[in-house]
Amino acid sequence: MLTIPGRAKPHRRALLMTSLACAAALPLLPVRAAACRVPFDRAAYDRYVRLMNASDPGFAEYYADDIKFVMGIRGKTNVLNFYDRQRPYVKESLEVLFFCSDATGAAAEVHSKLRCIKDCGDTTIFGRALTAGEVQRTHGYLLYVLNAQGMITEIKGPPPEILQPWRIEAA
């Protein structure tokens, strides 16, 4: 116990009673995350990633209708359209390195692998033409903002780090 020279040691009981009185006087702090179930927990995120990796449009069931998506895409329909344009040409697989969440949001660190499965001459989709067999690998951080119903209202984060630019790889 810390003592100050020239002062008597406080009595343990007095110290305990003072501490309890101070604690009782504190306003009740919000405990929103602890008091309610986290709807977008690790199990939900793992399901979301499985749907993404399977190219299953069911991943969008986690999105609010007015979602703000990376790359300035707005709205669930536009996110689905974005993936509809890509999916005939690439297979995306995400590997989750880290995940945490509470009632208001989530954060994930991921590795992503995009494999071109069919030649794509449309340079507006990927920024260049792709040849079947090309692979790009990235490392990224994603932040998910959740509404009160646990739906994703925004996905944001810095641009992913390109670990491997597009290049031909054996399947």
N, C-alpha and C positions, 0 to 999 in steps of 0.2 A: 504494500500500500504506500502511496506517495505521501510524504509528510512535509510540511513547510516548517523550516526552523522557527522557533519562537511560538508556534501554535500547538495546542494540544491535539493529539490524535482524535479523530472523530470516533464516536462509539459505533460499532458495527450495526447495531439495531437502528440507530438514528440515520446512518448512511443508507441502509436498506429501505427504510420508510420514506426517506426523501426521494430516492430513486423511483420507488413505486408511485409516489404521488406525482412526480414529474411525468412518468410514463402514462399515467391515467389522464393527465391534463393535455396530452398531445391530441390534436384533432385526428379523427379516424382517416387514414390515408386510403385512397382508392385501391382496391384489390381486385380490379376487373379481371386481370389475367388469372389470378389464383382462384377466384370465385366461380368462374365459368369454364366449361369444357373448351379446349382449344380445337376448333373444328378442322383446322388445317395443320394437323399434327404430322409426325413422321410417317405414320401408316397412310394417311391421306396423300402425303407428298409422294411416297413410294408408288401408290396407285396412279397418281397423276403422271409420274415419270414412265411407268409401264405403258400407259395409254399413249403417251408421246412416242416412246420407242417403238410401239406397235403401229404407228401411223393411224391410230384410232381417233376419230374426231370427238369421241367421248371425253377427251381431255378438257374440252371447252365447258363441260358441266361445272367446272370449278370457277368459271369466269362470270363476273357480273356483266349484264348486257352492255354497259357503257365502259368497259375496261379500257384503260390506257395501256397500250402494249409498247414494247421497245420499238425503236425505229419510227416513232410517231404514228403508229397504227392505232386507230380508235374504234372501239366497238367489237363485240364478239363476232358478228358476221364478217367484218373485215379481217379479223385474225384468222378465221376459218378460210376465207378466200386466199389469204397470204399463203397458208400451208397447202391449200388445194393447188396453187400454181407450182409450188416446189416439189410436192410429194411424188409426182410421176417421174421425177428425175433424180431425186436423192433419197437415201435412207439415213435418217438421223438417229444417233444413239447418245443418250446422256448417261454419264456415270456421276453419281452424287458422292462428293468427297466430304461435305459437311452440310448439316441442316439444323436449324433451330427455329422455333416459332412461339408465338403467344397469341392472345386473342385479337391483336391488332395487326399482326404481320408475320412475315417469315423471311429468312435469309438462307441462301444456299450457295455453296461453292461447287462448281461442276466442271467436268471435262466433257466436251462434245466432239463427236466424230460425224462428219457428213461424208457419205460415200455416194458418188455419182453412179446410178444404176442404169441410166439411159442417156445417150448423147443429148445435150441441150444446146441448141444454137441461139436461144433467146437470151441476149445479153442483159435484158432488163430484170431478169430474175436473180441472177447471182453476180452481176457486174461484169461477166465475161462468159464466153461459151465454155461448156464443160464436155469432157469426153468420159464415157463409161469407164469406170475403174479409178478415176481420180478421187482422192481423199483429202479432206482438210480436217485438222484437229485444232481445237481451241480450249482455252481455260478461262472460265468466267465466274463472276459473282452476280447473283440475282437477288433483288429485294422485291418482296411481294407485299402489297398493302391490301388489307382485308377490310370489308365492311362489317357491320354488326351481325350479319347473317353468316359470316365466315367466307364469303365469296371474294375472289381476287378482283380488286378494282383497279390495280395498277401493278405492272411489272416494270422494274427499272434497274439500272445498273450501268457501270462503265462498259465501254466496248470490250468485247472479249479479247484476250491475248491470243494471237495466232501462234500456236505451237509448231504447226506444220502447214505451210501454204499448200494449195491444191497441187497434188502430184499423183502420178499413177502408182498404184499399190496393188499387189496381188490380193485376191479375195480371201 
